[in-house]
Amino acid sequence: MTPLTLAVLLTRFTEEPVIDSTGLTAGYDVQLEWKPEDRKGPNPVGAAETADTGAPSLFAALREQLGLRLDTRKGPMDVVVLDHVERVPLGN
């Protein structure tokens, strides 16, 4: 897995944009074990897996197991804005 692929996967788990700033380009075999965050709601997805296993949080696992850390930064992002949508009738 390349660092860019890992960043894309981490974006899905953190629900925040993750940008690869490592400068690494090679592929690596990665095994990462962490405790999923508790979900809110009556029947959270993955509730059975969130029992206290002693596993670290995602952020701690990245630091301890891979030697990586996630830093919060502000910066420019590409954004698509739709300001108008119209339904066009199709002829028969």
VEXVO-789195 format. One record per atom (N, C-alpha, C): x, y, z; residue number from 1. Coordinates in pm, 1 decimal. Example, Ala and Ser with C-alpha at 12.3 -4.5 7.8 and 13.67 -1.06 7.14 Angstrom:
2
<r><east>1319.0</east><north>-569.0</north><up>780.0</up><nr>1</nr></r>
<r><east>1230.0</east><north>-450.0</north><up>780.0</up><nr>1</nr></r>
<r><east>1320.0</east><north>-330.0</north><up>780.0</up><nr>1</nr></r>
<r><east>1285.0</east><north>-225.0</north><up>708.0</up><nr>2</nr></r>
<r><east>1367.0</east><north>-106.0</north><up>714.0</up><nr>2</nr></r>
<r><east>1290.0</east><north>3.0</north><up>787.0</up><nr>2</nr></r>
end
This chain:
92
<r><east>84.2</east><north>-115.6</north><up>0.0</up><nr>1</nr></r>
<r><east>0.0</east><north>0.0</north><up>0.0</up><nr>1</nr></r>
<r><east>90.2</east><north>123.8</north><up>0.0</up><nr>1</nr></r>
<r><east>56.0</east><north>218.8</north><up>-82.3</up><nr>2</nr></r>
<r><east>133.0</east><north>343.6</north><up>-85.2</up><nr>2</nr></r>
<r><east>81.3</east><north>437.7</north><up>24.1</up><nr>2</nr></r>
<r><east>162.9</east><north>533.6</north><up>65.3</up><nr>3</nr></r>
<r><east>115.7</east><north>631.5</north><up>163.6</up><nr>3</nr></r>
<r><east>-8.5</east><north>708.0</north><up>115.4</up><nr>3</nr></r>
<r><east>-19.6</east><north>732.0</north><up>-14.3</up><nr>4</nr></r>
<r><east>-137.3</east><north>799.4</north><up>-67.6</up><nr>4</nr></r>
<r><east>-262.0</east><north>714.0</north><up>-47.4</up><nr>4</nr></r>
<r><east>-252.2</east><north>583.8</north><up>-70.6</up><nr>5</nr></r>
<r><east>-364.5</east><north>492.4</north><up>-49.1</up><nr>5</nr></r>
<r><east>-403.3</east><north>491.1</north><up>98.2</up><nr>5</nr></r>
<r><east>-305.0</east><north>489.1</north><up>186.9</up><nr>6</nr></r>
<r><east>-332.2</east><north>492.2</north><up>330.4</up><nr>6</nr></r>
<r><east>-405.2</east><north>621.3</north><up>367.4</up><nr>6</nr></r>
<r><east>-364.0</east><north>733.3</north><up>310.5</up><nr>7</nr></r>
<r><east>-429.8</east><north>861.1</north><up>338.7</up><nr>7</nr></r>
<r><east>-576.5</east><north>858.1</north><up>295.3</up><nr>7</nr></r>
<r><east>-604.1</east><north>797.9</north><up>179.9</up><nr>8</nr></r>
<r><east>-741.9</east><north>787.7</north><up>131.8</up><nr>8</nr></r>
<r><east>-824.1</east><north>701.5</north><up>227.7</up><nr>8</nr></r>
<r><east>-768.9</east><north>590.0</north><up>272.9</up><nr>9</nr></r>
<r><east>-839.8</east><north>503.9</north><up>367.9</up><nr>9</nr></r>
<r><east>-862.1</east><north>573.6</north><up>501.5</up><nr>9</nr></r>
<r><east>-762.4</east><north>646.7</north><up>547.9</up><nr>10</nr></r>
<r><east>-777.0</east><north>718.3</north><up>674.4</up><nr>10</nr></r>
<r><east>-883.6</east><north>827.0</north><up>665.1</up><nr>10</nr></r>
<r><east>-898.1</east><north>886.7</north><up>547.3</up><nr>11</nr></r>
<r><east>-1002.8</east><north>985.8</north><up>525.6</up><nr>11</nr></r>
<r><east>-1139.3</east><north>924.3</north><up>551.6</up><nr>11</nr></r>
<r><east>-1158.6</east><north>801.1</north><up>509.3</up><nr>12</nr></r>
<r><east>-1286.6</east><north>732.9</north><up>530.6</up><nr>12</nr></r>
<r><east>-1311.5</east><north>704.8</north><up>677.9</up><nr>12</nr></r>
<r><east>-1208.0</east><north>667.8</north><up>753.1</up><nr>13</nr></r>
<r><east>-1225.7</east><north>634.7</north><up>894.0</up><nr>13</nr></r>
<r><east>-1237.2</east><north>758.5</north><up>983.2</up><nr>13</nr></r>
<r><east>-1163.7</east><north>863.8</north><up>950.5</up><nr>14</nr></r>
<r><east>-1165.5</east><north>984.1</north><up>1033.6</up><nr>14</nr></r>
<r><east>-1277.0</east><north>1079.6</north><up>993.5</up><nr>14</nr></r>
<r><east>-1333.3</east><north>1061.8</north><up>875.5</up><nr>15</nr></r>
<r><east>-1435.5</east><north>1149.8</north><up>819.4</up><nr>15</nr></r>
<r><east>-1384.3</east><north>1292.8</north><up>806.6</up><nr>15</nr></r>
<r><east>-1255.2</east><north>1307.6</north><up>792.2</up><nr>16</nr></r>
<r><east>-1187.7</east><north>1435.3</north><up>767.7</up><nr>16</nr></r>
<r><east>-1085.7</east><north>1412.2</north><up>656.8</up><nr>16</nr></r>
<r><east>-1057.0</east><north>1514.2</north><up>576.7</up><nr>17</nr></r>
<r><east>-956.1</east><north>1496.6</north><up>471.7</up><nr>17</nr></r>
<r><east>-818.8</east><north>1464.8</north><up>531.9</up><nr>17</nr></r>
<r><east>-752.1</east><north>1362.6</north><up>479.4</up><nr>18</nr></r>
<r><east>-616.4</east><north>1327.4</north><up>521.2</up><nr>18</nr></r>
<r><east>-527.5</east><north>1341.0</north><up>398.8</up><nr>18</nr></r>
<r><east>-423.3</east><north>1420.0</north><up>410.4</up><nr>19</nr></r>
<r><east>-332.1</east><north>1446.3</north><up>299.1</up><nr>19</nr></r>
<r><east>-197.2</east><north>1383.6</north><up>331.0</up><nr>19</nr></r>
<r><east>-142.6</east><north>1309.4</north><up>234.7</up><nr>20</nr></r>
<r><east>-11.7</east><north>1246.0</north><up>252.3</up><nr>20</nr></r>
<r><east>97.6</east><north>1351.0</north><up>240.0</up><nr>20</nr></r>
<r><east>168.9</east><north>1375.9</north><up>348.6</up><nr>21</nr></r>
<r><east>280.9</east><north>1469.3</north><up>348.6</up><nr>21</nr></r>
<r><east>412.5</east><north>1399.4</north><up>379.7</up><nr>21</nr></r>
<r><east>415.4</east><north>1266.6</north><up>364.9</up><nr>22</nr></r>
<r><east>535.2</east><north>1190.9</north><up>401.5</up><nr>22</nr></r>
<r><east>646.8</east><north>1206.9</north><up>299.8</up><nr>22</nr></r>
<r><east>610.7</east><north>1228.9</north><up>173.9</up><nr>23</nr></r>
<r><east>711.8</east><north>1234.1</north><up>69.0</up><nr>23</nr></r>
<r><east>755.7</east><north>1096.2</north><up>23.5</up><nr>23</nr></r>
<r><east>697.5</east><north>990.6</north><up>80.3</up><nr>24</nr></r>
<r><east>731.9</east><north>853.7</north><up>43.0</up><nr>24</nr></r>
<r><east>648.6</east><north>810.8</north><up>-78.3</up><nr>24</nr></r>
<r><east>708.0</east><north>731.6</north><up>-166.5</up><nr>25</nr></r>
<r><east>636.2</east><north>687.8</north><up>-286.6</up><nr>25</nr></r>
<r><east>628.9</east><north>535.7</north><up>-299.1</up><nr>25</nr></r>
<r><east>711.0</east><north>464.6</north><up>-225.5</up><nr>26</nr></r>
<r><east>713.7</east><north>317.8</north><up>-235.8</up><nr>26</nr></r>
<r><east>589.8</east><north>257.1</north><up>-171.2</up><nr>26</nr></r>
<r><east>563.9</east><north>131.5</north><up>-205.1</up><nr>27</nr></r>
<r><east>454.0</east><north>57.9</north><up>-142.4</up><nr>27</nr></r>
<r><east>502.9</east><north>-15.2</north><up>-18.7</up><nr>27</nr></r>
<r><east>415.8</east><north>-30.8</north><up>78.9</up><nr>28</nr></r>
<r><east>451.5</east><north>-95.5</north><up>205.1</up><nr>28</nr></r>
<r><east>342.7</east><north>-194.4</north><up>244.6</up><nr>28</nr></r>
<r><east>381.0</east><north>-299.6</north><up>316.2</up><nr>29</nr></r>
<r><east>284.5</east><north>-389.7</north><up>377.6</up><nr>29</nr></r>
<r><east>246.3</east><north>-326.8</north><up>510.8</up><nr>29</nr></r>
<r><east>116.9</east><north>-306.1</north><up>531.7</up><nr>30</nr></r>
<r><east>70.8</east><north>-236.3</north><up>650.4</up><nr>30</nr></r>
<r><east>-28.7</east><north>-323.4</north><up>725.5</up><nr>30</nr></r>
<r><east>-7.8</east><north>-336.9</north><up>855.5</up><nr>31</nr></r>
<r><east>-104.9</east><north>-402.2</north><up>942.5</up><nr>31</nr></r>
<r><east>-125.1</east><north>-309.5</north><up>1061.2</up><nr>31</nr></r>
<r><east>-247.2</east><north>-264.8</north><up>1078.6</up><nr>32</nr></r>
<r><east>-278.1</east><north>-166.8</north><up>1181.9</up><nr>32</nr></r>
<r><east>-397.0</east><north>-217.0</north><up>1263.2</up><nr>32</nr></r>
<r><east>-380.6</east><north>-223.5</north><up>1394.5</up><nr>33</nr></r>
<r><east>-487.7</east><north>-269.6</north><up>1482.2</up><nr>33</nr></r>
<r><east>-523.5</east><north>-157.9</north><up>1578.6</up><nr>33</nr></r>
<r><east>-654.8</east><north>-121.8</north><up>1581.6</up><nr>34</nr></r>
<r><east>-701.7</east><north>-18.3</north><up>1669.9</up><nr>34</nr></r>
<r><east>-845.4</east><north>-46.2</north><up>1711.1</up><nr>34</nr></r>
<r><east>-889.7</east><north>26.6</north><up>1811.9</up><nr>35</nr></r>
<r><east>-1027.3</east><north>14.0</north><up>1860.5</up><nr>35</nr></r>
<r><east>-1112.0</east><north>116.3</north><up>1786.0</up><nr>35</nr></r>
<r><east>-1216.4</east><north>70.8</north><up>1717.0</up><nr>36</nr></r>
<r><east>-1304.1</east><north>166.3</north><up>1648.3</up><nr>36</nr></r>
<r><east>-1370.0</east><north>260.1</north><up>1748.4</up><nr>36</nr></r>
<r><east>-1394.8</east><north>383.1</north><up>1705.7</up><nr>37</nr></r>
<r><east>-1463.3</east><north>479.6</north><up>1791.4</up><nr>37</nr></r>
<r><east>-1607.4</east><north>435.9</north><up>1812.6</up><nr>37</nr></r>
<r><east>-1661.3</east><north>462.4</north><up>1929.3</up><nr>38</nr></r>
<r><east>-1801.0</east><north>429.8</north><up>1957.8</up><nr>38</nr></r>
<r><east>-1891.3</east><north>515.6</north><up>1871.4</up><nr>38</nr></r>
<r><east>-1994.7</east><north>453.0</north><up>1815.4</up><nr>39</nr></r>
<r><east>-2092.8</east><north>523.1</north><up>1733.7</up><nr>39</nr></r>
<r><east>-2210.8</east><north>560.7</north><up>1821.5</up><nr>39</nr></r>
<r><east>-2274.3</east><north>671.5</north><up>1789.3</up><nr>40</nr></r>
<r><east>-2392.7</east><north>715.6</north><up>1862.8</up><nr>40</nr></r>
<r><east>-2516.0</east><north>648.4</north><up>1804.3</up><nr>40</nr></r>
<r><east>-2621.0</east><north>634.3</north><up>1884.6</up><nr>41</nr></r>
<r><east>-2745.4</east><north>580.6</north><up>1834.1</up><nr>41</nr></r>
<r><east>-2782.5</east><north>450.4</north><up>1901.6</up><nr>41</nr></r>
<r><east>-2906.2</east><north>404.0</north><up>1878.8</up><nr>42</nr></r>
<r><east>-2954.8</east><north>285.0</north><up>1947.0</up><nr>42</nr></r>
<r><east>-2885.0</east><north>155.5</north><up>1906.5</up><nr>42</nr></r>
<r><east>-2856.5</east><north>137.5</north><up>1779.3</up><nr>43</nr></r>
<r><east>-2789.3</east><north>16.3</north><up>1731.7</up><nr>43</nr></r>
<r><east>-2667.5</east><north>56.9</north><up>1649.1</up><nr>43</nr></r>
<r><east>-2560.7</east><north>100.6</north><up>1714.0</up><nr>44</nr></r>
<r><east>-2445.9</east><north>147.6</north><up>1638.1</up><nr>44</nr></r>
<r><east>-2382.8</east><north>37.3</north><up>1553.5</up><nr>44</nr></r>
<r><east>-2337.5</east><north>75.3</north><up>1436.6</up><nr>45</nr></r>
<r><east>-2270.1</east><north>-19.0</north><up>1348.2</up><nr>45</nr></r>
<r><east>-2140.7</east><north>-63.0</north><up>1415.2</up><nr>45</nr></r>
<r><east>-2116.0</east><north>-193.2</north><up>1416.8</up><nr>46</nr></r>
<r><east>-1992.5</east><north>-244.7</north><up>1475.8</up><nr>46</nr></r>
<r><east>-1992.2</east><north>-244.2</north><up>1627.0</up><nr>46</nr></r>
<r><east>-2109.9</east><north>-236.7</north><up>1690.3</up><nr>47</nr></r>
<r><east>-2115.9</east><north>-230.4</north><up>1836.1</up><nr>47</nr></r>
<r><east>-2049.2</east><north>-350.7</north><up>1901.5</up><nr>47</nr></r>
<r><east>-2060.4</east><north>-468.5</north><up>1840.1</up><nr>48</nr></r>
<r><east>-2000.3</east><north>-588.8</north><up>1898.8</up><nr>48</nr></r>
<r><east>-1848.7</east><north>-579.1</north><up>1900.1</up><nr>48</nr></r>
<r><east>-1791.7</east><north>-511.6</north><up>1803.9</up><nr>49</nr></r>
<r><east>-1645.9</east><north>-502.5</north><up>1796.2</up><nr>49</nr></r>
<r><east>-1587.7</east><north>-396.4</north><up>1888.3</up><nr>49</nr></r>
<r><east>-1672.6</east><north>-308.3</north><up>1945.8</up><nr>50</nr></r>
<r><east>-1619.2</east><north>-198.2</north><up>2024.0</up><nr>50</nr></r>
<r><east>-1600.4</east><north>-232.4</north><up>2172.0</up><nr>50</nr></r>
<r><east>-1618.3</east><north>-358.5</north><up>2209.2</up><nr>51</nr></r>
<r><east>-1593.7</east><north>-398.3</north><up>2348.1</up><nr>51</nr></r>
<r><east>-1449.8</east><north>-363.8</north><up>2383.9</up><nr>51</nr></r>
<r><east>-1425.8</east><north>-332.6</north><up>2509.5</up><nr>52</nr></r>
<r><east>-1292.1</east><north>-290.1</north><up>2552.2</up><nr>52</nr></r>
<r><east>-1191.2</east><north>-402.7</north><up>2531.5</up><nr>52</nr></r>
<r><east>-1110.3</east><north>-389.2</north><up>2428.9</up><nr>53</nr></r>
<r><east>-1011.7</east><north>-491.2</north><up>2396.0</up><nr>53</nr></r>
<r><east>-871.0</east><north>-449.2</north><up>2437.2</up><nr>53</nr></r>
<r><east>-859.5</east><north>-328.1</north><up>2487.6</up><nr>54</nr></r>
<r><east>-727.6</east><north>-277.5</north><up>2521.2</up><nr>54</nr></r>
<r><east>-653.5</east><north>-225.3</north><up>2400.0</up><nr>54</nr></r>
<r><east>-718.0</east><north>-228.0</north><up>2283.6</up><nr>55</nr></r>
<r><east>-655.4</east><north>-177.4</north><up>2161.1</up><nr>55</nr></r>
<r><east>-652.5</east><north>-24.7</north><up>2166.9</up><nr>55</nr></r>
<r><east>-551.5</east><north>36.6</north><up>2106.0</up><nr>56</nr></r>
<r><east>-540.4</east><north>182.2</north><up>2108.0</up><nr>56</nr></r>
<r><east>-639.4</east><north>246.5</north><up>2011.5</up><nr>56</nr></r>
<r><east>-656.3</east><north>377.6</north><up>2024.3</up><nr>57</nr></r>
<r><east>-736.8</east><north>452.7</north><up>1928.7</up><nr>57</nr></r>
<r><east>-664.1</east><north>453.6</north><up>1794.3</up><nr>57</nr></r>
<r><east>-732.5</east><north>494.6</north><up>1691.2</up><nr>58</nr></r>
<r><east>-671.2</east><north>500.6</north><up>1557.8</up><nr>58</nr></r>
<r><east>-547.9</east><north>589.8</north><up>1558.9</up><nr>58</nr></r>
<r><east>-557.4</east><north>706.0</north><up>1622.2</up><nr>59</nr></r>
<r><east>-446.3</east><north>800.3</north><up>1624.0</up><nr>59</nr></r>
<r><east>-325.8</east><north>745.0</north><up>1699.7</up><nr>59</nr></r>
<r><east>-352.1</east><north>678.4</north><up>1812.6</up><nr>60</nr></r>
<r><east>-242.7</east><north>617.4</north><up>1889.3</up><nr>60</nr></r>
<r><east>-182.6</east><north>500.6</north><up>1812.0</up><nr>60</nr></r>
<r><east>-266.6</east><north>421.4</north><up>1744.8</up><nr>61</nr></r>
<r><east>-216.0</east><north>306.8</north><up>1667.2</up><nr>61</nr></r>
<r><east>-126.2</east><north>353.8</north><up>1553.5</up><nr>61</nr></r>
<r><east>-164.3</east><north>459.3</north><up>1485.5</up><nr>62</nr></r>
<r><east>-79.7</east><north>513.1</north><up>1377.8</up><nr>62</nr></r>
<r><east>57.5</east><north>551.6</north><up>1431.8</up><nr>62</nr></r>
<r><east>57.0</east><north>618.3</north><up>1546.6</up><nr>63</nr></r>
<r><east>182.9</east><north>664.1</north><up>1605.6</up><nr>63</nr></r>
<r><east>266.5</east><north>546.5</north><up>1655.3</up><nr>63</nr></r>
<r><east>204.0</east><north>453.6</north><up>1729.4</up><nr>64</nr></r>
<r><east>277.3</east><north>344.2</north><up>1792.2</up><nr>64</nr></r>
<r><east>319.1</east><north>235.2</north><up>1694.2</up><nr>64</nr></r>
<r><east>230.4</east><north>200.1</north><up>1600.7</up><nr>65</nr></r>
<r><east>254.7</east><north>85.1</north><up>1513.5</up><nr>65</nr></r>
<r><east>322.0</east><north>121.5</north><up>1381.3</up><nr>65</nr></r>
<r><east>297.1</east><north>243.0</north><up>1331.2</up><nr>66</nr></r>
<r><east>353.9</east><north>281.4</north><up>1201.5</up><nr>66</nr></r>
<r><east>450.1</east><north>399.0</north><up>1209.9</up><nr>66</nr></r>
<r><east>456.5</east><north>464.2</north><up>1325.8</up><nr>67</nr></r>
<r><east>544.6</east><north>579.8</north><up>1339.2</up><nr>67</nr></r>
<r><east>493.2</east><north>701.0</north><up>1262.1</up><nr>67</nr></r>
<r><east>363.0</east><north>706.8</north><up>1239.8</up><nr>68</nr></r>
<r><east>301.6</east><north>818.6</north><up>1168.5</up><nr>68</nr></r>
<r><east>212.5</east><north>895.8</north><up>1263.9</up><nr>68</nr></r>
<r><east>188.2</east><north>1022.1</north><up>1232.6</up><nr>69</nr></r>
<r><east>94.0</east><north>1099.6</north><up>1312.5</up><nr>69</nr></r>
<r><east>8.6</east><north>1185.2</north><up>1220.2</up><nr>69</nr></r>
<r><east>-110.3</east><north>1214.4</north><up>1267.7</up><nr>70</nr></r>
<r><east>-201.6</east><north>1301.0</north><up>1194.3</up><nr>70</nr></r>
<r><east>-199.2</east><north>1437.7</north><up>1260.5</up><nr>70</nr></r>
<r><east>-164.0</east><north>1539.6</north><up>1184.0</up><nr>71</nr></r>
<r><east>-162.2</east><north>1676.5</north><up>1233.3</up><nr>71</nr></r>
<r><east>-280.4</east><north>1751.9</north><up>1174.7</up><nr>71</nr></r>
<r><east>-341.2</east><north>1836.6</north><up>1255.2</up><nr>72</nr></r>
<r><east>-448.9</east><north>1921.2</north><up>1206.6</up><nr>72</nr></r>
<r><east>-387.7</east><north>2048.7</north><up>1149.9</up><nr>72</nr></r>
<r><east>-426.3</east><north>2080.8</north><up>1027.7</up><nr>73</nr></r>
<r><east>-376.3</east><north>2201.8</north><up>961.2</up><nr>73</nr></r>
<r><east>-488.6</east><north>2266.6</north><up>883.5</up><nr>73</nr></r>
<r><east>-476.0</east><north>2394.4</north><up>862.7</up><nr>74</nr></r>
<r><east>-569.1</east><north>2465.4</north><up>776.9</up><nr>74</nr></r>
<r><east>-500.7</east><north>2487.8</north><up>643.5</up><nr>74</nr></r>
<r><east>-578.0</east><north>2477.3</north><up>537.3</up><nr>75</nr></r>
<r><east>-520.5</east><north>2498.0</north><up>405.5</up><nr>75</nr></r>
<r><east>-629.2</east><north>2502.1</north><up>300.8</up><nr>75</nr></r>
<r><east>-591.3</east><north>2536.4</north><up>180.1</up><nr>76</nr></r>
<r><east>-690.5</east><north>2543.7</north><up>72.5</up><nr>76</nr></r>
<r><east>-740.1</east><north>2405.3</north><up>33.4</up><nr>76</nr></r>
<r><east>-866.6</east><north>2399.0</north><up>-2.8</up><nr>77</nr></r>
<r><east>-926.3</east><north>2274.0</north><up>-48.7</up><nr>77</nr></r>
<r><east>-1013.9</east><north>2303.1</north><up>-168.7</up><nr>77</nr></r>
<r><east>-1018.6</east><north>2208.1</north><up>-261.4</up><nr>78</nr></r>
<r><east>-1109.4</east><north>2219.1</north><up>-374.0</up><nr>78</nr></r>
<r><east>-1250.0</east><north>2187.3</north><up>-325.4</up><nr>78</nr></r>
<r><east>-1344.6</east><north>2272.2</north><up>-363.6</up><nr>79</nr></r>
<r><east>-1483.0</east><north>2253.8</north><up>-323.1</up><nr>79</nr></r>
<r><east>-1571.5</east><north>2275.9</north><up>-444.8</up><nr>79</nr></r>
<r><east>-1671.6</east><north>2191.1</north><up>-461.8</up><nr>80</nr></r>
<r><east>-1769.1</east><north>2208.1</north><up>-568.8</up><nr>80</nr></r>
<r><east>-1896.6</east><north>2261.9</north><up>-505.5</up><nr>80</nr></r>
<r><east>-1945.8</east><north>2373.3</north><up>-558.8</up><nr>81</nr></r>
<r><east>-2067.3</east><north>2434.9</north><up>-506.3</up><nr>81</nr></r>
<r><east>-2172.6</east><north>2435.5</north><up>-615.7</up><nr>81</nr></r>
<r><east>-2289.1</east><north>2378.2</north><up>-587.7</up><nr>82</nr></r>
<r><east>-2402.5</east><north>2383.5</north><up>-679.0</up><nr>82</nr></r>
<r><east>-2495.3</east><north>2491.9</north><up>-628.1</up><nr>82</nr></r>
<r><east>-2512.8</east><north>2598.0</north><up>-706.2</up><nr>83</nr></r>
<r><east>-2599.6</east><north>2704.7</north><up>-659.6</up><nr>83</nr></r>
<r><east>-2737.0</east><north>2702.3</north><up>-725.1</up><nr>83</nr></r>
<r><east>-2756.6</east><north>2615.0</north><up>-824.8</up><nr>84</nr></r>
<r><east>-2887.0</east><north>2607.1</north><up>-889.6</up><nr>84</nr></r>
<r><east>-2900.6</east><north>2472.8</north><up>-960.1</up><nr>84</nr></r>
<r><east>-3013.6</east><north>2408.0</north><up>-941.1</up><nr>85</nr></r>
<r><east>-3044.4</east><north>2283.8</north><up>-1009.8</up><nr>85</nr></r>
<r><east>-3186.1</east><north>2296.5</north><up>-1062.4</up><nr>85</nr></r>
<r><east>-3203.3</east><north>2255.6</north><up>-1186.2</up><nr>86</nr></r>
<r><east>-3335.3</east><north>2266.8</north><up>-1247.4</up><nr>86</nr></r>
<r><east>-3368.1</east><north>2137.7</north><up>-1320.4</up><nr>86</nr></r>
<r><east>-3488.9</east><north>2094.4</north><up>-1305.0</up><nr>87</nr></r>
<r><east>-3532.1</east><north>1973.6</north><up>-1374.7</up><nr>87</nr></r>
<r><east>-3581.0</east><north>2013.7</north><up>-1513.4</up><nr>87</nr></r>
<r><east>-3521.4</east><north>1951.4</north><up>-1615.4</up><nr>88</nr></r>
<r><east>-3556.5</east><north>1983.6</north><up>-1752.9</up><nr>88</nr></r>
<r><east>-3654.2</east><north>1875.9</north><up>-1802.1</up><nr>88</nr></r>
<r><east>-3774.7</east><north>1916.4</north><up>-1845.8</up><nr>89</nr></r>
<r><east>-3869.5</east><north>1816.3</north><up>-1895.9</up><nr>89</nr></r>
<r><east>-3821.9</east><north>1756.8</north><up>-2027.1</up><nr>89</nr></r>
<r><east>-3838.4</east><north>1625.7</north><up>-2040.3</up><nr>90</nr></r>
<r><east>-3801.1</east><north>1557.5</north><up>-2163.7</up><nr>90</nr></r>
<r><east>-3926.4</east><north>1534.5</north><up>-2248.5</up><nr>90</nr></r>
<r><east>-3912.7</east><north>1551.6</north><up>-2378.6</up><nr>91</nr></r>
<r><east>-4025.3</east><north>1529.6</north><up>-2468.3</up><nr>91</nr></r>
<r><east>-4055.8</east><north>1381.9</north><up>-2484.2</up><nr>91</nr></r>
<r><east>-4181.7</east><north>1351.4</north><up>-2520.1</up><nr>92</nr></r>
<r><east>-4222.8</east><north>1210.9</north><up>-2538.9</up><nr>92</nr></r>
<r><east>-4171.3</east><north>1157.2</north><up>-2667.7</up><nr>92</nr></r>
end
